[in-house]
Amino acid sequence: MCIRPRKSNAIILLLGILFLSGCTAREQKKNGLSQAIPVKVMRVSLKDLAETLDYVGSVKAQDEVVVYPKVSGKIAEKVKVDGAQVAKGEPIAFIDRDEVGLKFEKSPVESPLAGIVGRVYVDIGANVAPQTPVALVVSINKVKIDLDIPERYVSQLSLGQEARVAFDAYLGKEFIGEVTQISPVLDLDTRSVPIEITIDNTEQLIKPGMFARVKLIIQEYKQVPVVLKEALIGREPDISVYVIENNKAIIRKVLVGIHQGPYWEIKEGLRENEAVVIVGQQRLYGNCLVIVEEEK
């Protein structure tokens, strides 16, 4: 005798199979997400970069002069003090040159230069002679920095060449100067060529004697693809990055060019707006799943 299963039992069995299948799919999806590696990415962007020669130097006034008296005598009056503005021909001090039996008008010690009194070297009552320095006058509407550039870079120097200058006193601020003199003769001891960089200083923020960090621009590149240094893996010529495609990390070899600050030029291997990993590469491997956080 053949016993047929009831229809209701078959339906229950089918529902059970479907339920178990659904649980398995959800569990597999959950396991896949739990194995995904969190990373931070940046988008490849286009930036202007510059190739530079980096140097340090000290600021000098464009013009400066030590002022001497024309006559001997005693300092009777000081008209100017350190830091005072002075016009060309304006007195800095007066000398009393009275002698026994003779009476003279006070003799002025005049500035031969328009600028700022950098230092007054004498006090009232001091005896002075024509060889005695009375004051230092500087013109700082423009300032200059002298540098010695190695011989191998001589062919990359030109008048008017741009220089970017930074000072510890003005963190985050950059001043623009230009090459105004290039010596026609190399220094035989150092095998270098002396050059002069001039900076407009109409606001007189830059003071003579300041320590300067100079970036001399020798080549500029406009709108090239760049990534942060953190994205690069390995050393030249074998440098790679991880690119994110469909939530997977794909390792890709790239060719790098110049760098400026944290940014490196990508000459081959990446396109604008592609997402590359900058944090979390240590755990990655080819085609692994990732959870992406994009740098803002």
C-alpha positions as CSV (number, residue, x, y, z in Angstrom):
1,M,0.0,0.0,0.0
2,C,1.4,3.4,-1.0
3,I,1.0,6.4,1.4
4,R,1.1,9.8,-0.2
5,P,2.5,12.7,1.8
6,R,0.0,15.4,2.6
7,K,0.0,18.6,0.6
8,S,0.5,20.7,3.7
9,N,3.7,18.9,4.7
10,A,5.2,19.5,1.3
11,I,4.5,23.3,1.6
12,I,6.1,23.4,5.0
13,L,9.2,21.5,3.7
14,L,9.5,24.0,0.8
15,L,9.2,27.0,3.1
16,G,11.9,25.5,5.4
17,I,14.3,25.1,2.5
18,L,13.7,28.7,1.3
19,F,14.3,30.0,4.8
20,L,17.5,28.2,5.2
21,S,18.7,29.4,1.8
22,G,18.0,33.0,2.8
23,C,19.9,32.6,6.1
24,T,22.9,31.2,4.3
25,A,22.9,34.1,1.8
26,R,22.6,36.7,4.5
27,E,25.4,34.9,6.5
28,Q,27.7,34.9,3.5
29,K,27.1,38.6,2.8
30,K,27.7,39.3,6.5
31,N,31.0,37.4,6.4
32,G,32.1,39.2,3.3
33,L,31.5,42.6,4.9
34,S,33.3,41.6,8.1
35,Q,36.4,40.7,6.0
36,A,36.5,44.0,4.2
37,I,39.4,46.2,5.2
38,P,38.8,49.9,6.1
39,V,40.9,52.4,4.1
40,K,41.1,56.1,3.5
41,V,41.4,57.3,0.0
42,M,42.1,60.5,-2.0
43,R,41.2,61.5,-5.5
44,V,43.9,62.1,-8.1
45,S,43.8,65.9,-8.7
46,L,45.6,68.3,-11.0
47,K,48.0,70.9,-9.5
48,D,50.7,73.3,-10.6
49,L,54.1,72.0,-9.4
50,A,57.5,73.7,-9.5
51,E,61.0,72.1,-9.5
52,T,63.2,74.1,-7.1
53,L,66.7,74.5,-5.7
54,D,66.5,75.1,-1.9
55,Y,69.0,77.4,-0.1
56,V,69.3,79.5,3.0
57,G,70.7,83.0,3.3
58,S,70.6,86.3,5.2
59,V,68.8,89.4,4.2
60,K,70.7,92.6,3.3
61,A,69.4,96.1,2.7
62,Q,69.5,97.0,-1.0
63,D,71.5,100.1,-0.1
64,E,73.3,101.0,3.1
65,V,75.8,103.6,4.1
66,V,77.9,104.4,7.2
67,V,77.6,108.1,7.9
68,Y,80.8,110.1,8.9
69,P,81.1,113.7,10.0
70,K,82.9,116.3,7.9
71,V,84.4,118.1,10.9
72,S,85.9,117.3,14.3
73,G,84.1,118.3,17.5
74,K,81.6,117.0,20.1
75,I,78.1,115.7,19.4
76,A,75.9,118.5,20.6
77,E,72.5,117.1,19.5
78,K,71.1,113.9,18.1
79,V,68.2,114.5,15.7
80,K,67.5,110.9,14.7
81,V,67.3,107.7,16.7
82,D,67.4,104.0,15.7
83,G,64.5,103.1,13.4
84,A,63.7,106.7,12.4
85,Q,63.0,107.6,8.7
86,V,65.5,110.0,7.2
87,A,65.6,111.9,3.9
88,K,68.6,112.3,1.7
89,G,70.5,115.4,3.1
90,E,68.6,115.4,6.4
91,P,70.6,115.9,9.6
92,I,71.1,112.9,11.9
93,A,73.2,114.8,14.5
94,F,74.9,118.2,15.0
95,I,78.5,118.7,16.0
96,D,79.7,121.6,18.2
97,R,83.2,122.5,16.8
98,D,83.8,125.6,19.0
99,E,87.5,126.2,19.6
100,V,89.1,128.5,22.1
101,G,88.6,132.1,20.9
102,L,86.4,131.0,18.0
103,K,82.6,130.5,17.7
104,F,81.1,128.3,15.0
105,E,77.6,127.3,14.0
106,K,76.7,123.7,14.8
107,S,77.8,121.4,11.9
108,P,75.2,118.9,10.7
109,V,76.0,115.2,10.1
110,E,73.8,114.6,7.0
111,S,72.5,111.3,5.6
112,P,73.7,110.8,2.0
113,L,70.8,108.3,1.5
114,A,67.0,108.3,2.0
115,G,66.0,105.4,4.2
116,I,65.9,104.3,7.8
117,V,68.5,105.0,10.5
118,G,69.6,101.5,11.4
119,R,72.0,102.5,14.2
120,V,73.3,105.7,15.8
121,Y,76.8,104.9,17.1
122,V,77.5,108.0,19.2
123,D,76.0,109.8,22.3
124,I,75.8,113.4,23.1
125,G,79.1,114.8,24.3
126,A,81.2,112.2,22.4
127,N,84.2,113.5,20.5
128,V,84.2,112.7,16.8
129,A,86.5,113.2,13.9
130,P,86.0,112.7,10.1
131,Q,87.0,109.0,10.5
132,T,84.4,108.4,13.3
133,P,81.3,106.5,12.2
134,V,78.2,108.4,13.5
135,A,75.3,106.3,12.1
136,L,74.2,103.5,9.7
137,V,71.5,104.4,7.2
138,V,69.7,101.6,5.2
139,S,67.2,101.7,2.4
140,I,64.9,98.6,2.7
141,N,62.0,99.3,0.2
142,K,63.9,96.5,-1.5
143,V,66.0,93.9,0.1
144,K,68.4,91.3,-1.3
145,I,69.8,87.9,-0.6
146,D,73.2,86.7,-1.9
147,L,73.5,83.0,-2.7
148,D,76.2,80.8,-4.2
149,I,74.8,78.3,-6.7
150,P,76.8,75.1,-7.6
151,E,78.4,75.1,-11.0
152,R,76.2,72.3,-12.3
153,Y,73.1,74.5,-12.2
154,V,74.6,77.5,-14.0
155,S,72.7,76.6,-17.3
156,Q,69.4,76.8,-15.4
157,L,69.9,80.4,-14.1
158,S,68.5,83.5,-15.7
159,L,67.8,87.1,-14.8
160,G,64.3,87.6,-13.7
161,Q,64.0,84.0,-12.5
162,E,61.4,83.6,-9.7
163,A,62.4,82.8,-6.1
164,R,60.0,82.0,-3.3
165,V,61.2,83.1,0.1
166,A,60.0,82.2,3.6
167,F,61.0,83.6,7.0
168,D,60.6,82.2,10.5
169,A,59.0,85.5,11.6
170,Y,56.2,85.0,9.1
171,L,55.2,81.4,9.2
172,G,52.9,80.4,6.4
173,K,53.6,83.6,4.4
174,E,55.7,83.4,1.2
175,F,57.5,86.4,-0.4
176,I,58.3,86.5,-4.1
177,G,61.7,87.7,-5.3
178,E,63.6,87.5,-8.5
179,V,67.2,87.0,-9.6
180,T,68.6,90.4,-10.4
181,Q,72.3,89.6,-10.7
182,I,74.3,86.6,-11.8
183,S,78.1,86.8,-11.6
184,P,79.9,86.2,-14.9
185,V,82.7,84.5,-13.0
186,L,82.7,81.4,-10.8
187,D,84.3,81.3,-7.4
188,L,87.3,79.0,-7.9
189,D,87.4,77.8,-4.3
190,T,83.7,76.7,-4.2
191,R,83.1,76.1,-7.9
192,S,79.9,78.1,-7.5
193,V,78.4,81.2,-9.1
194,P,77.3,84.1,-6.9
195,I,73.8,85.4,-7.6
196,E,71.6,88.1,-6.0
197,I,67.9,87.8,-5.3
198,T,65.9,91.0,-4.8
199,I,62.5,91.2,-3.0
200,D,60.1,94.2,-3.0
201,N,59.7,95.3,0.6
202,T,57.5,98.4,0.4
203,E,55.7,97.3,3.6
204,Q,59.1,97.0,5.3
205,L,58.2,93.6,6.9
206,I,61.5,92.1,6.0
207,K,64.4,93.3,8.1
208,P,68.1,93.2,7.2
209,G,69.8,90.3,9.0
210,M,66.7,88.0,8.9
211,F,67.3,84.3,8.1
212,A,65.7,83.3,4.8
213,R,64.7,80.0,3.2
214,V,64.9,80.4,-0.6
215,K,63.3,78.2,-3.2
216,L,64.7,79.1,-6.6
217,I,62.3,78.0,-9.4
218,I,64.0,76.2,-12.2
219,Q,61.0,74.6,-13.9
220,E,57.2,74.9,-13.6
221,Y,54.7,72.2,-14.5
222,K,51.0,73.2,-15.0
223,Q,48.0,71.1,-14.0
224,V,49.7,67.7,-13.6
225,P,48.1,64.7,-11.9
226,V,49.3,64.4,-8.3
227,V,48.9,62.2,-5.2
228,L,50.0,62.5,-1.6
229,K,53.3,60.9,-0.7
230,E,51.4,58.5,1.6
231,A,49.8,56.8,-1.4
232,L,53.1,55.6,-2.8
233,I,54.4,52.1,-2.0
234,G,58.0,51.0,-2.7
235,R,61.0,52.9,-4.1
236,E,61.9,54.1,-7.6
237,P,61.7,52.7,-10.2
238,D,59.2,50.1,-8.6
239,I,56.5,52.4,-7.1
240,S,52.9,51.3,-6.9
241,V,49.6,52.5,-5.5
242,Y,46.3,50.8,-4.5
243,V,43.4,52.0,-6.7
244,I,39.8,51.4,-5.5
245,E,37.5,49.8,-8.1
246,N,34.1,48.5,-7.2
247,N,35.0,48.4,-3.5
248,K,38.1,46.4,-4.3
249,A,41.8,47.4,-3.9
250,I,43.7,47.0,-7.2
251,I,47.5,47.4,-7.0
252,R,48.9,49.4,-9.9
253,K,52.4,50.4,-10.9
254,V,53.0,54.2,-11.5
255,L,55.8,56.4,-12.8
256,V,56.4,59.4,-10.6
257,G,58.0,62.8,-11.5
258,I,58.9,65.8,-9.4
259,H,57.4,66.5,-6.0
260,Q,56.6,69.7,-4.1
261,G,55.8,69.5,-0.4
262,P,53.6,66.5,0.2
263,Y,52.4,66.2,-3.5
264,W,54.1,63.9,-6.1
265,E,53.6,64.1,-9.8
266,I,52.2,61.0,-11.5
267,K,53.6,60.8,-15.0
268,E,52.0,57.4,-15.9
269,G,49.5,55.0,-14.3
270,L,46.7,57.2,-12.9
271,R,44.0,59.4,-14.2
272,E,42.3,62.4,-12.7
273,N,39.7,61.7,-10.1
274,E,40.7,58.0,-9.5
275,A,40.6,57.0,-5.9
276,V,43.9,55.9,-4.4
277,V,44.5,54.6,-0.8
278,I,46.5,56.8,1.5
279,V,45.8,55.1,4.8
280,G,45.5,51.3,5.4
281,Q,47.7,49.9,2.7
282,Q,49.6,47.6,5.1
283,R,46.7,45.2,5.3
284,L,45.8,45.2,1.6
285,Y,46.3,42.6,-1.0
286,G,45.2,42.3,-4.6
287,N,41.4,42.4,-5.2
288,C,40.6,42.4,-1.5
289,L,37.3,44.0,-0.4
290,V,37.5,47.4,1.3
291,I,35.4,49.9,3.2
292,V,36.2,53.3,1.9
293,E,36.5,56.6,3.8
294,E,37.2,59.5,1.4
295,E,39.5,62.3,2.5
296,K,37.7,65.6,2.5
